[in-house]
Every structure is written in C-alpha cells, then in structure tokens.
Amino acid sequence: MVWSTRYFDDLNTTGSNLLFGTKTNTTQFAKHTFLLSSSSVNLPSSLSFYTSSSMADEVILLDFWVSPFATRVKIALAEKGVDYESREEDLSNKSPLFLKMNPVHKQVPVLIHNGKPVCESLIIVQYIDEVWNHKSPLLPCDPHQRAQARFWADFVDKKIYSGGKLMWSSTGEAQEAAKNDLIGCLKLLEGELGDKPYFGGDTFGFVDVALIPFYNFFYTTEQLGNFRTVAECPKLVAWGHRCMEKECVSKSLPDHHKLSDYFLGFKKNLEAKFIALGCS
Ligand SMILES: N[C@@H](CCC(=O)N[C@@H](CS)C(=O)NCC(=O)O)C(=O)O
C-alpha cells in the first residue's frame, strides 16, 4: 500500500490550499488557488488539516500498461506529485474489484480514491486536477478556455483514438482512407497548437495530457500506414518531443517499441485466427 504525502511538500512555500476545503466551488477554488499560489503565503503546519485532500488519502489505479487512457491518469498523478498504487488488470479475466468499481463500462482506467471509484480517463484527469489543486493546474481558470480544452480533448477521443483504431483494424483502400483521415485530424490539432509550446499556452495542461499517450502510438501507426508523422505534422512532433522531456510524461509512457511489438503481434495473431476460421 502506498500512501500519498508528497503533495504537502509545497504547502508551506505556496500557501496554495489555504482554508477552502473540498466542498468549495472548484472554479472559484482554482481562481483563489492561483492568486494564493503567486503570493507565497507561509502557512503554519497545523493548517494542513484544511487542505483540499487529506494525509490519509489512498489512491489506487486499476491499470493496464498498454492503455493510453490509463497513461493519461498516470501522467496527471505524476504531474501533481500524488503517490498511488497501480494494479495491473487482466482484461481477459477481470477482477471482482474491477467489475465492482466500473460495473457500467468494465474498462480501465479506474481511479479509486479513498475507496470511491472514478471512471473514464478524461473525467479522472479533471477530478485529479480538482482534488490536488495545489500545483500544476491542468485546466485553465477561464470558462471559455476550459470549454475549448475539453473540446480538443474530446476531439482526441473521437478522431485520433478512433481514427487510429480504424487504421489498425482495416486493410487496403479502407486503411488508406483511414490514414488520410487521421493525418487530416493531426493537422487540425497542429493548427490548434500553432506556435505555442503546449496546447494551453506556456504550460503543460489538459489537452497535452489527453493527447500525449497517443503520440506514443504514432510509431505503430506509421508502420501500419507507411507514412512519417514528422513529414506531415512537424510542429506536432516537436510538441511531442517537448512533452517527453517532462518527467511526468517520460516516466508514465510505455516504451514505443514495446508498444509497437505488442500491437503488431496482436494484429498478426488476430489475422491468423481469422484465416484459420476461414474469414477474410
Ligand atoms: N473512454 C474510456 C476508454 C477506456 C478503454 O477503452 N479501456 C480499454 C483499455 S485501453 C479497456 O479497458 N478495455 C477492456 C474492455 O473494453 O473490455 C476512457 O477514456 O477511460
């Protein structure tokens, strides 16, 4: 069992969580947190009782090393400095705890925070941002910018993940069409990034967390579709390199060669099974 304590480290230097507690309206809380963070208030240690999270936090991640969705959660936890226990799930033989914690979708990731589950990766990342709001805000304070960030994160799920999956599961002309569609979507993302270092501006944020696990799949997708992302979207690839320089990202992402071997091997096995069954 790993207990979360690291997020108290900054408390005395930033004064970030002062007195607002868990039930405060989160947008207001984020605004206040921002103001307080910049004013470097020194807090007596007794006030740590009032922080947005408590010393007794138990954080468990129901995980699967390959999952880009689980990777998002690992990155967000690392960026916030939250210690957690990762439990690898066997998705072909789901554990009773897993089925109890995510009875609707029965999918990883699931974050279990003090016994209570939170499901769906983008919802989990937003939850992490609200609970551990003492440092590295992931979503912006401005409501319109927040909405924009959520829009692009949703775009990643609807177009990048789904487009990659389509490429992976198709062949011939259908695969070529899926590839062109995917490249078009990557170019749209590159346009949204523009000349900014990260999607939200100068600091790593919500859209970066949502997309970077898929950057790791570019290599596999390139091998499948015989193209080079860097030739199509050089700024997006440079963004990927920039994100990889962040420790929260590099330590959370699986090795892309290992990932590629896993997926291409999996695809071959699947095709062999189809052929054996007489399917085309
Ligand atoms: N929309 C979900 C997608 C999660 C997902 O697709 N998880 C996959 C692993 S990558 C899974 O658990 N699959 C097992 C299953 O569907 O039975 C999220 O964002 O968390």
The ligand as an ORCA input file, in Angstrom:
! r2SCAN-3c Opt
* xyz 0 1
  N     -13.431      6.055    -22.761
  C     -12.635      5.240    -21.882
  C     -11.916      4.204    -22.721
  C     -11.195      3.175    -21.846
  C     -10.790      1.937    -22.648
  O     -11.084      1.780    -23.843
  N     -10.115      0.994    -21.956
  C      -9.753     -0.268    -22.570
  C      -8.255     -0.491    -22.490
  S      -7.392      0.643    -23.499
  C     -10.417     -1.405    -21.775
  O     -10.475     -1.395    -20.580
  N     -10.898     -2.421    -22.493
  C     -11.470     -3.583    -21.886
  C     -12.861     -3.846    -22.360
  O     -13.443     -2.986    -23.058
  O     -13.377     -4.923    -22.037
  C     -11.686      6.132    -21.071
  O     -11.384      7.243    -21.532
  O     -11.292      5.747    -19.957
*
